[in-house]
Amino acid sequence: MNQTGNFAYLAVAGCLGIAVSSFLFHWGLLTLTCCYLLWIWLGLKRSGLACAALMVGIGYGLYYSVIDRANISQYTVRDTEFSGEITHMILRDGNKISFRIDTEREETLLIEYYMDTENEFQSFSSLQIGDNCFFLGSLKEPLPPTNPHAFDYKRFLYHQHIHWTLTLIDAPTECTSPPSPSFHTALKQWRVKGMKLINDEVEQPVSGFMISLLFGERGYMDEEILETYQLLGLVHLLAISGLHVGVVTAAIFLIGIRLGVTRAFMNGTLLLFLPLYVIVAGAAPSVIRAGIMTGVVLLYLMIKKRFLSIDAIGVACMIILLINPYYLYHIGFQLSFIVSLCLILSEKRLRTLPHKSNQLLYVSIVAQLASLPVILYHFFQFSIWSPLLNLIFVPFYSLFVLPLSFFIFFCLIISPDIVPVILPLLKYPLLLMNGLAEGVAGFSFGTLVFGRPPLYLMVGYILSVLFIFYKMENVTFKRSWKAMCFLMICFIFHWNIGLFQPGGKAVVLDIGQGDAIYIRLPHNRGTYLIDTGGVYQFEVEEWKRRKKQFDGGKSILVPFLKAEGIRELDKLFLTHGDYDHIGNVPSLLNEIKVKDLYVPVGFGREGGEMEREVMSEAAKRKINVQVVDDSSGWKAGEASFQFLHPSKVYKDKNDGSIVLYAEFGGLSWLFTGDIEAAGERDLIQRYPELKADVLKAAHHGSGTSSLAPFLDRLDPDYVLISAGRNNRFGHPHAEVLERIEGIGSMHYRTDEQGAIFYNFTQRGGTFSTQLP
């Protein structure tokens, strides 16, 4: 195997082996075998490489299968007592303390403790990595995602061999520190001390950036700044990557040479330094990849053999997947290797460009193109400003922020008195660049929301990007227009994909103790949202306040809509002014446009502050606001919608909720907001013949709604209940469930089954839930 790039082929084969093994082991091996036979049958000359790739693919597939089958827990929910070693730094966020331990059964547990008083933190502040303690608490299995397109936290922990979170009853006891910690433990302790030193001595936001750049930990950064960088496609600058490792190793090498040390000695020193740096920097996949690649190149320089970068990245990939095959599904791993590989393959073309500015622009374009399919799949959008901003921010961070961060950190250790003098040199340029980023992010255009691409479109994107790279390498950039057209066709189709979808869907989101119901009609004839959900934030003492307050709009509603490709809602219905129905409106309007807003009689005039805030935002954004008329309705394709309620202002705003009757997907639907006894009585009196196949149970299944006369009159086949998991109101109430069962209806609950779906065509559809 003397041809270049062989290790890259083998790495791809290893990735394929893990991928097919994780989904369908035996069929995956059969697929690899068939591919190999086809390769031989076609008479390809490099059958030796094909055979090696097949063996590597099978080997990695078997390896993944062994690792995955062994990835099981030794504990059950009945276990309450544990002994173990603290392996990660202890984090405090308001009244919550979290860290990880390795137990006596060689299993990792995620620890959580909720303080009642601030003084309790003293029991944890003296603990450090390497301490062995006794823990008493209750095990809880992480929940899988309860909404479509949501982050799978359970799978994320599973890939780290974590199966339980342990909620402590009290602080750890019987803690002992090892007399001489291992070298690995000592390095992690030093890492924690380094981060604490920066956090204590350097003001925000500089300290957050320094800790992220030097130690690979973003938990100290301001959430708004971090979200801005993510939105603009600049967040890779805040992760330790090949660029950072390259800067660090190059700086150390040059310092050694200037001091008169031989190149051979410096190469050997760097080989010893790299593993230490990987640990101190957090050992993320991108850090490991950069460290291994640099180490391979240094090793071959020492033995004076030529070793191409493409082979180095192949070796790095294979080693990382041996360390942990689950890294294949890590977003950082995917972006790191894909972008690095494409940049390496573009090196020949890069060298032909005359000016540094042209080279930097070319690198930015290659990085954006390479990462495009992964970005669209995981984040559903991308920023058109990203290539241009990278031209500015990459040199700023690599040539200015990173070196100066190292210099300030070493000053903190050696001579802390001079830090206040040199800190402004970093602070003010950083504030200026952050202001630029926030200004660009504030533009109403530039972030293009496409939604999560289906499998066939992912294939199209990957092929089009590969076609562009092929053309860029073999012809001039200007003559690559055919390949660009292929990508533009994918963009245009993806942007308008809803027009080509003959089916529609209705989704009752698991938004907690609230309502948020999404309806999309076939061929995008209508996109509607009934309520937004919302969690009321009670006033708490300052020390209990979390760094990032939960926002169902940002965390659940908006990501779901973006994943569905929703840039603009045709209609938003706010059934009434309770916070659990309209609390997420601000978060929604900040991200998604709304054409028409429907509110009940009296909304914003006789309601509370939140209602007035909603009306003010709607006016500021020039949204067409309509007060519901109970005799109005509309048709959209084969679907029809009719407002039935309210016809007057009710003393209890629950009874004044908008009630919407709809017919789509072969069924009739009744969406009832939070109406209670009076509203239900008025409704059936005004519409004595009212029937519905599907009822959205009012007021989250409260005992004051869904009364027997109302249910008997409607006689629904299905009842949908939106309620929060373990909510303090006890919704849905037992008597309501008994009434529903009494009329023979099937019911679905978001608190037990997650989001509820109805996928339909013009003829009919089927119900399903996120959780079985």
N, C-alpha and C positions, 0 to 999 in steps of 0.2 A: 504494500500500500504506500507507494512513494509519491502518488499524486497528492497535490495540496487539497485541503478541504475535506479530507476523508473523515476526520474526527467530527466535523460539522454534520456530515451525513449520518454518522453513527449516533450522534446526539439526537437528531431528528427521529431516527428509528427508535431510540429509547423513549422519547416523548410519546410517540405513537403507541409503543408497547404499553406504557402506563395508561394512556387514554383509553385504549380498547379494553384493557384488563379491568379498569375501574367500572366500565359500563357493562360489558358482557365478555367474560374471560375466554370461554371456549370459542365463541364466534370471532373474537378478536384474533386469536391465534390462527384460526382458519383463514381469515382475511389476509393476514401477513403472509401465510404460506401461498395463497393464491396469487398475491402480488409478486412474490418471488418467482413462482413458476411462469407467470406471464412475462416477467423480465427475461428469464432464460429463453422462453419460447420466441420472443421477439429478436433474439440473437444479439443482445447487448454485449459489448466487449468486456465490461467491468463486472463480470459475474462473481469474481472474488469479493469485491466490495458489496455486491448484492447479498452474497451469502453471509458476510460479516454483519451487515445491517440487519438481516433477518434474525441472526443469532442474538444480536444485541437487543432487538425489539422483543423477542421471546424472553430473553433473560430479564429485562426490566419489567416485562409483564408479570412474570413469575415472582420476581422480587416484590413488586407492588402487592400482588395477591397474598404473599406470606405476611407482609407488614400489615395489610388491612385486616386480615383474619385474626391477627394477634392484637389488634387495636380494640380491646374490650375492657370493661371495668371489672375490678376485683371487689367493688363495693355494691351494696344495695341501699335503698332509701331508708332502711331500718338502722343503718350504722350511724352512730352519733359521736364516737370517741376516736380521735386520730392523733398520731404522733408523726412529726415530719420536720423537714428542713426548709427554711425560707429560702427560695431560689430567685426571687425577683424583688425589686425595691418596693417598699411600702408606700402606696399612693394615698393621699387624702384629697377628697373632693367634697367640700362642705362637711356634712355629718357622716359621709361614707368613707370607709377605709377598705382598700383592696390590695391584695398581693397573691402570690402563688407559693405553694409548698409542694415538695416531693415527699410522699408519705412512706411509712415503713414497708408498704406493699409495692413500692416503686411505681406509684401512680401520682400524676399531677392533679391537684385540686385548686380551683380558683376560690380564694377566700374573700368573703364580704362581711363587714361589720358596720352596723349603724349606731352611731353614738347618741346617747340621750343628753349628755353634757359635754362641753368642750374639754373639760379636764381629763376625760377618758383617753384622749389622744396620748397623754403622757405614758400610758401603759404600752403604747406601740412605738413611740418615738425613739426609745432606747434599743429597739430590735434592729437587726441588720441581716443582710444576706449571709447565710451559713449557720444561723442560730437554729437549734433544735428545740421544739416546743411541743406542749400538749394542747390540743384544740378540742373544744366541745361545741357541737352545733348540729344543724340539720342539713341534710343533703337535698339539693334541688336539681332536677335535670333541666338543662337549658331548653327553651322552647324553639322549635323550628319556626321559620317565617310564617306569620299568620296572614300575610297579604301577598299577592302576586308581585314579582319583581323586587321584593324586599331583600335586604341583606340577611343571609343565612348565618346567624350567630352560632347556632348549634353546630353547623358544619365547619365553621371557622375554628371553633374550639376542638372539634373532633380531629381536625387536621393537625392540631397540636397535642393530640392524645389526651385531651381533657374531656371528661364525661359528666362532671358534676361541678356545681358551685356549692360551697359550704358556707352557710350563714351562721356566724358564730353567735352563741348565747352570751359569752363573756370574753374578755381579753385572754390571749394565750397565757398559759401557766407553765411552771417547771421548765423555763427556758434556760438553755446552756449554750455558751459559745465554744466552738472548738479551740483548743489551745494553739493549734497551728493550722489555719485554714489552707485548703488546697490552693495551688497557683491560680486555677480557674476562678475559684471563689474570691480570692484576693483581688483579681482583676475586676470582677463585677462590683466588689465593694469600693474599689478605687473609682470606678465609673460613677457610682451613686454619689460619692463624695465630691467628684468633679462637678456633677450637675447641681448639687446642693450649693457648692461654692459660688457658681455663676448665678444661681437663682437668688442667693442671699446678698451678693455684692454688686450685681449689675441690675439696673432698672429695666422694666419692660418698656417697649417690646424687644429691646436689644437682647436681653437675657434669653427670651424664647427662641430667637433666631440662632443665637450662639449654641444653645443646647441642642437644637435640631441639627445644626450643621456639624457640630463636633461629636455628638454622642448619638445621633439618630433617634432622638426622642422628641415627638411633637406635642406631647401632653402639656408642656409649659407655654405653648404659644396661644395668643389671643384667638379665639374661635372665629371672630369676624374676619381677621386678616387671613387665617388659614382657608376659610371658605372662599375668599376673594381669589387667592392664588389657585385654588382648585378650579374655580369657575373659568379662569383665564388660561388654564393649562400650564401653569407655572409651578405647580406643587412639586414637581420632580426636582426643582432647585433646592428644596428643603429636605430632601432625602440624600443620604450619603450614597454616592454612586461612583461609577468609574472615573468621572471627572474629579471628584473629591479625592479618591484614592490616588489618582494620577498626580494631582497637585501636591499631596502630602509626600508621596514617595519621591517625586522629582525634587522637592525642596530639601528633603533629608539627603538625597544623593548629592545635590549640588553643594550643600553645606559640608558634607564629608570630603568631597573633592577639593573644595577651597581650603580645608584644613590639612590637605596633603595626604589624605587616605587614598589607597589604591582603589581602582574601580572594582576589582575582584572582591576585595574586602567589603566594600559598600554593598555590592550585590548580595553577598552572603548575609550581611547585617540586615538588609531589607527583607530577605527571605525569612529571617527569624522574627522581624518586626511585624510583618503582615498579619500572621495569625493573632497576635496580641491586639493589633489595631482593629481587626474584624470583631473581636469580642468586646472591646471598649466601645466600638461604634454601634453596638446593638445587634450585630449578626443577622441583619435582614437579608433576604435573598440577593438584593442588588449589591450589598456590601460583600457578601460571600463571593458572588460572581466576579466582582472587580478584584477582590483580593486573590482569588485563584488565578485569574487571567494574568495579573501582574506577576504572581509567583511563578507561573509556567514560563513566562517570557524571561524572567530573571534567571531561572534555572538553566534555560537553554543558552543564555548569554554566558553563564559560568562555564558550561561545557563546550562553548564556542560552536554551537550548531544553530542553523537557521530554523526558525519555527514561526509560521505565519499566524497572524492574529485570528484568522478564521478557525484555525485548528485550536488555538488557545481558548476561544469561546466555546468550542465543542467539548473540549476537555472539562472546562469549568461547568458546563451544563450537566455532563455525565456525573461529575463528582457531587454536585449539589443534589441531584436526584438520588444518588446513593445515600447521602446524608439524610434526606427526607423526601421520598417520592411525592408527598402531598404538596410540595412546593410548586408542582406543575400548575396547580389551580390557584396559586397566589398571584394577585394582580401585579404586584411588584416584580415577581419573577418573569411573568409574561412580557411586561413592558420593557424590563431591563434587557432581556435576551433578544427580543425582536428588534428593538431600536439599535442595540449594539451590533447585531448581525448585519442589519441593513447599512449602518454607517461604515462597517468594515468592508462590505461588498462595494460600497460607493467610493472607496478610497482612491481608486484609479482615476475616476472622473473628477474627484475633488482636487487632485494634484494638477489638473489641467487648467483650473480656473486661475485667472491672473492676479486677482486682488483678494486680500484678507476679508474684506466686506462681502465679496461674492461667495467666498468659501463659507463664511459664517451663515449667510442666507441659505446656501445650498444645504448645509448641515441641518439647519432649522426645518427646511422643507422636507428633507429625507426623514427626519425624526417624526414630524407630524404625519406624514404619509404612512410610515411604518406602524405607528401606534393607532392609526385611525380605526381599524376594525375593532381592536380591543377597547378603545375609548368609547366607541358607540355602543358596544355590547354592555359594558359595565356602567357607563354614566349617561347614556342615551342622548348625548349632546356634545358639541365641541364649539370652541370659540374661534371665530375668524381672526381675532386679534393675536392668537397664540404665536404664529410664526414671526410676526413683527415684534411682539413683546420679547420673545426669546432672543432676538438680535440684540436687544438692550440689556435684558436681565442676566443672560448667561455670562457675558464678560464681567458685568458688575459683580456678580456673586463669586465667580471663579477667580478673578484677578484682584478683587478688592475686599469683599465681605469675608470670604473664607480665610485668606491669609491674615487679615487684621483680627479676625475672631481668635485664631490660634495665638497671635501675638498678645492680645489682651488676656487670654486665659493663662499663658505662661507668666505674664506680669502679675496676675492674681496670686500665683504660686510663689514667685520669686520676690517681687517688690510691689505689693498691693497699693502702696501710697501713690504711685504714678498713674494708676488706672483712671481716677477721676479726670486727669489731665488729657489722656488719650481717648477716653470713651466718646467724647463728642465727635471725634473724627469718624466714628462708625455710626453713631446715633442719628445725626442729622441727615447724612446721605440716605440712610435706611428709611427714615421717616419720609423723605422726599420721594423715594421710589415706591414706598407703600401708598403714598398719596396718589401717585400716578396710576398704580394698579387699581386703587379704589375708584378713581375717576373714570378709568376705562370700563371697569365693571359696572359703573352706574349708568352707562349708555343703555338706551332702550332697545338697541339692536346690537348684533355682534355675536350673541350666543344662539346658535342654531339647534333647536330641539328636533330630533328625528325620531326618537323612540327606539326601543330595543329592536334590532333587525332580526327577522326570522332566519332560520338556518340557510335557506337558499340565497338570501341576500348577503349573509355573512360570506358565503362562498364567492358571491359576485364581487364583494369588496376586496377580498383577499386576492382573487385572480386579477382584478383591475390594478391593484397596487403592485403586484408582481410584474404585470405587463408594463406598467409605467417605469419601474426600475430597470427592466430589461431594455426598454427603448432608450432610457437615459444613459445607459452604459454603452449601448451599441450605435446610437445615432446622436445627433445634436439635440439639445434640450428643445429647441424650437420645432424639430421634426417629430417630437413625441406627442403631437396633438391627437393622433388616433387613440393612443392609450388614455390620454386625458378625457377624451370623449366617452370612453367606456366607463370611466369613473363617474363622469357627470351623469350618465344614464342611470347608474346605480343611485346617485344622489337624488335625481329627479323622481325616480320611481319610489324611493324610500320616503321622500318628502310628501308624496301624494298617495302613499300606500293604502290609506283608508278608502280612497275612491274605488280601489280594485277588490275590496273585501266584501263578498256577498253576504257575509254573516254579521250579526250584531252581538252585543253583550250588555248585560246588566250586572253590576257588581255592587254588593253591599259590603263596604270595606270594614275591616276590623279596626275601627278608629278609637277604640276604648269605650268609655261611657258616653256615647254620643251617636250621631247619625252622619253618614256620608255615603250617598248612593250615586253611582256613576252609570249612565246609560249612553251607549253609542249605537246608533241605528245603522243598518247595512248601507254600504257605499257612502259612508260619512254624511248621510242626510240629516244628521243631528247629533250633537254631543251635549249632554246635559249632566248637571250635578245637582242633586237634592241635598242641601245642607253640607257643612264642611267639618263637623265635629269640633272639638275644642276642649282642652283641659284647663280648668280655672286654677291659676297659681295663687295659693294662699300665702299671706305674708308670713315669713319665717324669720327667725333671728339671723343676723348677718353671718355668724359663723356656720350656720347650717346651710347657707345658700350654695347650691352647686355651681360649678364653673359654667356648665352648659345646661340650662333648664330644658326639660323635655318640651318640644313643640311638635304636636301631631301634624301640623300643616307642613313643616319643613321635613319631618322624619318619615311621614307616611303618605299624606295626601299628594303633595307636589311631586315626590319621586314616582309615585304610581302614575300620575297623569303624564309626566314626562316620558316614562317608559312606554306608555300607550301612544306616544307621539302627539299629545295634545299641547298645542301652542295657544289655542284660543277655544274657550267654551262658548257654544251658541247661547245656552241659557243656564243661569244659576238661580236655583230656588232656595230661599231662606224661609223655612216653614214658620218660624217664630224666633223671638229674640233671646232665647236661653243660650248661655255660653257654650253648652255642649253641642249646639247646633250651628253657631255662627262664630265661635272663638277662633277658628283657623282662617277666617276670611282675610285678615291682613297678610298672612303668609302666602295665601293663594294668589291674591291680587299682585303681590310683589313679583311673582314668577309667571303667572298665566293670565292672559287677557280674557275678558268676559264681554260678550256683546250685550246681552240683556240680563238684567237682574230683576227677579220677581220677589216681592215682599207682601206680607199680609196687611190688611187695613190697620192703620195706627202705628205701623213699624217706624221707629225713629222719632216719633213725636211724643208718644206716651210711654215709650220703653226706657231702658236704662242707658248708661253711658256707652256700652258696647254697640248698641243699635245706632246711636248718633255717630259713633266713629265709623261704622260701616257706611252710613249714608254720606258722610263727609268724604271718605275715600272714593266712593262711587262717583261723586260729583267731581272730585279732583281728576279722576281718570276718565271723565266724560262717558261713563257707562249709562246706557239707557235703562232707567229704573221704572218699573211698572208695578203699580199696586194691583193685587190680584182682584179680578172681577169674577165672581163665582159663576158667571154665565158664559165665560170666554173659553176658548180652546184653539187648537190648531191641528193640522195634519202634516205629516212628513213621510212621503212615500206611502207605504202600506200601514204605517203607524198613525195612531190618533191619540190626542191628549185633551183632557177636559178638566178645568178647575171646578170643584164642587163646593168648596168651603174656604174661608168664612164669608158670610154675607154681612157681618156687622163686627163691631169691636166688642170683645169679651173682657169681662173683668179679670179672668184668669187667662193669661196669654197662651197657656197650653191649649185651652179650648179654642183659641183663635188661630190655631195652626192652619197653614195651607194644606188642603187635602186635594190630591191630584189623582184623577182616574185616567188610566192609559190602556191602550190595546196595542200590543206588539208581540211578535214571536208566537202567535197562535194562542195567547193567553190575555186575560184581562187582569189589570193590576190596580191596587188601591194603596197609595202612599199617604199615610195619615199623620205624619209629624208626631206631636205629643198630645193629640186630643184626648180628653177624658170623658167622663160620663155625660156631661152637658153637651159637648161637641158631638159625641156619638149619637146621642138622642136626637139632636137637631138634624144631623145628617140623614138618619133613616126616616125621619118625619118628612123631610123635603124630597127624598128620593126613595119612596117605599118599595120600588122594584129593583133597587141597587143590588147587584151581585158582583163578585170578583173571584177569579181563580186564584189570585195571589194577593195576600194581605201583608203589608209591612206593619207589624204590630206596633201600635202607638205607645209612646212613652217607655220604650225599651222593655216592654213586658210588665209594666207596673200593674198592681192589682186594681188601681182606679181606672184602668182602661181595658179594652178588649173584653167588655162585659158580655154576659151570655146573650141578651137580646140582639146585640150588635153582631156577634159571631154567628148566631143562628140565622139572621137575615142575610148576611153576606155569603155564608156557607163556602168559605174558601177551601181549595184543595191543598194550598201551601201557605204557611205562615212564616215570615222572616222576622227574626228578632235580633236587633242590634243592641248589645249590652256589653259593658266592660267586664273584663275578667276579675272575679273576686271584688266586685264593686260594693261600696258601703251601703247601697240602698237595697241589696238583695235581689236586684233584677236579674232575670225575670222571676216574678213571684210564682210560688208553687200553684196557687189557685188559677192563675192564668194558663199555666201549662196543662192543668187538669181540664179547663174549659176547652182548650184547643184539642186535646185528645178526645174530649167528649163528643166533638162534632166530626171526628174521624179525619182531621187534617194532619198532614205531615209538616213538621216544623224544623227549621234550621236556626242555629244560634251562633252568633259571632264569638261569644265568650268561650264556647267549647270547640267550634269547628273552624274558627277563623273566618276569612272572607267567604261570602256566598256568591256563586256565579250562576248566571243563566245565559248560556250561549245559544243563539237562535238564528234561524233564517225566517223567511216569510211564512213557511209552513209550520214551524214549531221549533222546539229547542229542548235542552236538558239542563237540569240543575246539578251542581257539584259544589264542593267546599274545598278550601285550601288545606284543611287538616282532615284526615279520615274520620 
